[in-house]
Amino acid sequence: MTRRMAGFLLVLAAFMVVEWVMLGFNLADGHPTAFYVVHGILIVVNVVLAVVVGVIGWRAWRPRRPADR
């Protein structure tokens, strides 16, 4: 994987976390409980996916070191 692609994955992961956390804070009152349950599940799933994408991007971004012998 190229560093450019790794950088894209890191930016995407950061965007996903910010976007869904902001949505969580901006949910208005007055909706049925099911609305909050569904959106809470969506937020958790997307933050977990963002962490996975971020880890993949971080591992690809780090410089490769020769194996110690």
N, CA and C atoms as a LAMMPS dump frame, in Angstrom:
ITEM: TIMESTEP
0
ITEM: NUMBER OF ATOMS
207
ITEM: BOX BOUNDS ff ff ff
-5.0000000000000000e+02 5.0000000000000000e+02
-5.0000000000000000e+02 5.0000000000000000e+02
-5.0000000000000000e+02 5.0000000000000000e+02
ITEM: ATOMS id mol type element x y z
1 1 1 N 0.847 -1.166 0
2 1 2 C 0 0 0
3 1 3 C 0.898 1.236 0
4 2 1 N 0.521 2.209 -0.773
5 2 2 C 1.319 3.426 -0.859
6 2 3 C 1.065 4.313 0.361
7 3 1 N 2.008 5.214 0.599
8 3 2 C 1.823 6.158 1.709
9 3 3 C 0.651 7.093 1.425
10 4 1 N 0.412 7.376 0.168
11 4 2 C -0.718 8.235 -0.195
12 4 3 C -2.039 7.57 0.202
13 5 1 N -2.169 6.285 -0.084
14 5 2 C -3.37 5.556 0.287
15 5 3 C -3.486 5.439 1.807
16 6 1 N -2.347 5.224 2.472
17 6 2 C -2.354 5.149 3.937
18 6 3 C -2.799 6.484 4.538
19 7 1 N -2.32 7.575 3.985
20 7 2 C -2.736 8.898 4.445
21 7 3 C -4.223 9.122 4.241
22 8 1 N -4.731 8.661 3.104
23 8 2 C -6.169 8.773 2.842
24 8 3 C -6.965 7.995 3.884
25 9 1 N -6.509 6.788 4.224
26 9 2 C -7.208 5.988 5.226
27 9 3 C -7.191 6.661 6.592
28 10 1 N -6.074 7.287 6.935
29 10 2 C -5.99 7.999 8.213
30 10 3 C -6.939 9.197 8.254
31 11 1 N -7.004 9.945 7.164
32 11 2 C -7.913 11.093 7.096
33 11 3 C -9.364 10.614 7.123
34 12 1 N -9.659 9.537 6.405
35 12 2 C -11.003 8.986 6.391
36 12 3 C -11.426 8.532 7.786
37 13 1 N -10.534 7.869 8.487
38 13 2 C -10.846 7.408 9.846
39 13 3 C -11.126 8.588 10.763
40 14 1 N -10.315 9.627 10.684
41 14 2 C -10.53 10.813 11.519
42 14 3 C -11.867 11.472 11.187
43 15 1 N -12.175 11.572 9.912
44 15 2 C -13.439 12.165 9.488
45 15 3 C -14.622 11.358 10.014
46 16 1 N -14.534 10.034 9.922
47 16 2 C -15.63 9.181 10.39
48 16 3 C -15.877 9.376 11.883
49 17 1 N -14.811 9.439 12.652
50 17 2 C -14.97 9.606 14.101
51 17 3 C -15.594 10.966 14.402
52 18 1 N -15.069 12.019 13.811
53 18 2 C -15.589 13.366 14.072
54 18 3 C -17.043 13.476 13.633
55 19 1 N -17.348 12.967 12.458
56 19 2 C -18.706 13.069 11.918
57 19 3 C -19.722 12.372 12.819
58 20 1 N -19.444 11.153 13.224
59 20 2 C -20.423 10.401 14
60 20 3 C -20.491 10.856 15.448
61 21 1 N -19.391 11.296 16.008
62 21 2 C -19.45 11.83 17.372
63 21 3 C -20.24 13.132 17.384
64 22 1 N -20.036 13.971 16.383
65 22 2 C -20.812 15.215 16.3
66 22 3 C -22.298 14.91 16.129
67 23 1 N -22.63 13.911 15.317
68 23 2 C -24.03 13.53 15.157
69 23 3 C -24.601 13.089 16.497
70 24 1 N -23.836 12.331 17.246
71 24 2 C -24.301 11.88 18.553
72 24 3 C -24.607 13.032 19.484
73 25 1 N -23.779 14.057 19.465
74 25 2 C -24.016 15.217 20.332
75 25 3 C -25.153 16.101 19.819
76 26 1 N -25.426 16.046 18.526
77 26 2 C -26.419 16.949 17.938
78 26 3 C -27.801 16.333 17.774
79 27 1 N -28.001 15.111 18.237
80 27 2 C -29.336 14.527 18.132
81 27 3 C -30.296 15.33 19.008
82 28 1 N -31.393 15.751 18.393
83 28 2 C -32.368 16.581 19.113
84 28 3 C -33.278 15.705 19.977
85 29 1 N -33.827 16.32 20.997
86 29 2 C -34.776 15.615 21.857
87 29 3 C -36.121 15.489 21.146
88 30 1 N -36.946 14.593 21.656
89 30 2 C -38.305 14.492 21.143
90 30 3 C -38.523 13.353 20.174
91 31 1 N -37.533 12.527 19.961
92 31 2 C -37.707 11.385 19.063
93 31 3 C -38.061 10.155 19.893
94 32 1 N -38.669 9.159 19.247
95 32 2 C -38.942 7.917 19.969
96 32 3 C -37.645 7.216 20.376
97 33 1 N -37.744 6.354 21.355
98 33 2 C -36.563 5.656 21.867
99 33 3 C -35.87 4.857 20.779
100 34 1 N -36.635 4.243 19.887
101 34 2 C -36.044 3.429 18.812
102 34 3 C -35.106 4.262 17.939
103 35 1 N -35.438 5.515 17.733
104 35 2 C -34.594 6.414 16.949
105 35 3 C -33.205 6.529 17.572
106 36 1 N -33.173 6.703 18.9
107 36 2 C -31.897 6.845 19.596
108 36 3 C -31.134 5.523 19.643
109 37 1 N -31.848 4.429 19.771
110 37 2 C -31.191 3.119 19.791
111 37 3 C -30.523 2.849 18.448
112 38 1 N -31.253 3.06 17.364
113 38 2 C -30.707 2.817 16.027
114 38 3 C -29.516 3.733 15.767
115 39 1 N -29.627 4.991 16.069
116 39 2 C -28.521 5.913 15.82
117 39 3 C -27.339 5.631 16.749
118 40 1 N -27.611 5.208 17.961
119 40 2 C -26.519 4.81 18.86
120 40 3 C -25.756 3.619 18.304
121 41 1 N -26.477 2.634 17.774
122 41 2 C -25.82 1.471 17.163
123 41 3 C -25.013 1.904 15.951
124 42 1 N -25.588 2.763 15.111
125 42 2 C -24.852 3.267 13.939
126 42 3 C -23.573 3.996 14.349
127 43 1 N -23.655 4.797 15.374
128 43 2 C -22.483 5.544 15.844
129 43 3 C -21.402 4.581 16.315
130 44 1 N -21.773 3.6 17.128
131 44 2 C -20.791 2.65 17.658
132 44 3 C -20.149 1.853 16.527
133 45 1 N -20.956 1.345 15.61
134 45 2 C -20.419 0.55 14.498
135 45 3 C -19.47 1.383 13.643
136 46 1 N -19.857 2.605 13.337
137 46 2 C -19.009 3.436 12.485
138 46 3 C -17.732 3.882 13.19
139 47 1 N -17.774 4.111 14.473
140 47 2 C -16.543 4.457 15.198
141 47 3 C -15.613 3.247 15.243
142 48 1 N -16.171 2.051 15.438
143 48 2 C -15.338 0.838 15.406
144 48 3 C -14.714 0.655 14.025
145 49 1 N -15.506 0.857 12.965
146 49 2 C -14.953 0.768 11.609
147 49 3 C -13.87 1.823 11.383
148 50 1 N -14.064 3.01 11.923
149 50 2 C -13.056 4.065 11.79
150 50 3 C -11.757 3.655 12.479
151 51 1 N -11.867 3.019 13.636
152 51 2 C -10.662 2.561 14.338
153 51 3 C -9.948 1.499 13.514
154 52 1 N -10.7 0.571 12.933
155 52 2 C -10.086 -0.475 12.097
156 52 3 C -9.39 0.147 10.888
157 53 1 N -10.063 1.061 10.21
158 53 2 C -9.464 1.737 9.047
159 53 3 C -8.244 2.537 9.475
160 54 1 N -8.323 3.196 10.624
161 54 2 C -7.185 3.964 11.125
162 54 3 C -5.994 3.095 11.45
163 55 1 N -6.229 1.926 12.043
164 55 2 C -5.127 1.007 12.356
165 55 3 C -4.473 0.507 11.073
166 56 1 N -5.274 0.158 10.093
167 56 2 C -4.715 -0.284 8.803
168 56 3 C -3.898 0.837 8.183
169 57 1 N -4.447 2.05 8.192
170 57 2 C -3.723 3.194 7.632
171 57 3 C -2.445 3.488 8.391
172 58 1 N -2.48 3.392 9.719
173 58 2 C -1.296 3.677 10.531
174 58 3 C -0.196 2.655 10.28
175 59 1 N -0.576 1.392 10.207
176 59 2 C 0.424 0.347 9.952
177 59 3 C 1.058 0.517 8.577
178 60 1 N 0.282 0.958 7.599
179 60 2 C 0.831 1.179 6.26
180 60 3 C 1.654 2.461 6.206
181 61 1 N 1.344 3.431 7.038
182 61 2 C 2.041 4.725 7.029
183 61 3 C 3.437 4.625 7.633
184 62 1 N 3.564 3.802 8.7
185 62 2 C 4.851 3.696 9.391
186 62 3 C 5.934 3.221 8.434
187 63 1 N 7.126 3.747 8.598
188 63 2 C 8.224 3.265 7.737
189 63 3 C 8.541 1.809 8.058
190 64 1 N 8.861 1.083 7.031
191 64 2 C 9.192 -0.327 7.224
192 64 3 C 10.623 -0.449 7.704
193 65 1 N 10.807 -1.269 8.707
194 65 2 C 12.141 -1.494 9.257
195 65 3 C 12.645 -2.85 8.816
196 66 1 N 13.911 -2.948 8.525
197 66 2 C 14.439 -4.269 8.185
198 66 3 C 14.36 -5.205 9.392
199 67 1 N 14.176 -6.456 9.131
200 67 2 C 14.059 -7.427 10.214
201 67 3 C 15.373 -7.517 10.983
202 68 1 N 15.255 -7.591 12.31
203 68 2 C 16.466 -7.716 13.148
204 68 3 C 17.008 -9.126 13.012
205 69 1 N 18.301 -9.231 12.822
206 69 2 C 18.926 -10.542 12.679
207 69 3 C 19.979 -10.742 13.726
